[in-house]
Amino acid sequence: MTVHFNYNSRLGISVPELDVEWEYLSPETQAHILEKWEEIRGDIPDRIKELEVKINYLQEQLNEEDEFYQSCKINSQIAELASIINDLWIWYRTGEHVEVKVHS
């Protein structure tokens, strides 16, 4: 097959990796990929909610932190989680408007 869904530990989801350009895939293969992607894509909002809970917890810690070095460390953790959320939203929108016409 010309696509693999590989688990991305940073994002917490599997993402597609194509060996060839989308346009060169058969309509049947495109449909298969989109079907699999929709299953994965459906889990992204829940993954984002998990990360938002972690951010909220870290923000509470930050509000109580008096040590500058520790505050910087917590800010860095929050920024990384926010970056992951941003990337997940990009992946969520990927394929949103793609349609495949399978010829019978």
Beta strands, then each sheet from edge to edge (+ up, - down):
strand 1: 3-8
strand 2: 13-18
sheet 1: 1+ 2-
end
